[in-house]
């Protein structure tokens, strides 16, 4: 089980516990309401069953939030390791040498080199800067984005605990309303939870978008880097193709010129493939249906 799955499980277990307490409380409260007049019944509920039910929920609530905080700190520790992982001297020297000596590299060779920086944020950023020199824009996971999403996730997880009043019935009422504490910010009471907050709390386990985004961002930090062309390189490639289109009198001449480009730039086909769209389609048509433009 991943740490993010642990947060989801903590919330799920708390809500399951809360649901059982809401049911018990409402069953007892209903019996009292049938036995006494309204005012007397409310007093009896407040004195006999509310304190115990509210106390049990408060204790379980604080325990769940502490567990979430502990898992959150574990996730931050993992991110720090990824962010601050030292770069091996050999890898750093290799990247520096390629840059200093302007060693020509194709995208296939860059992807081989990528294995040396995988799992290391700083090394990946250095590698991205190097790849840009060859016209490639490498998408490196952002620690800032991930941390921001995790903070939002923790906030929603706490809301799924503090603001949970069960799922509304057909009458629109939340079964745990009577046992729900008022909303607090930094210990200061801010009033009742809004309906939308109760709905967000009730839907956290199944529908929370922040949880899904955090999962995706964490996964992105572990997978291979993705490539596209820099804007400057995109403009250069488009200009080359446009010049061939405008200054050639026949398709055979266009094909010869494109073939010459591919001979002079071994990575030209890979860059056309990354551009995609109409440019790739027109080049493939000129070179013949058997031409292979994929990396």
Buried (B, 14 or more C-beta within 10 A) or exposed (E): EEBBEBBBBBBBEBBEBBBEBBEBBBEBBEEBBEEBEEEEBBEBBEEEBBEEBBEBBEEBBEBBBEBBEEBBEEBBEEBEEBBEEEBEEEBBEBBEEBEEEEEEBBBEBBBEBBEBBEEBBBBBBBBBEBBBEBBBBBEBBBBEEBBBBBBBBBEBBBBBBBBBBBBBEEEEEBBBBBBBBEBEEEEEEEEBBEEEBBBBBBEBBEEBEBBEBBBEBBEBBEEEBEBBBBEEBBEBBEEBBEEBEEEBEEEEEBBBBBBEBBEEBBBBBBBBBBBEEEBBEBBBEBBEEEBEBEB
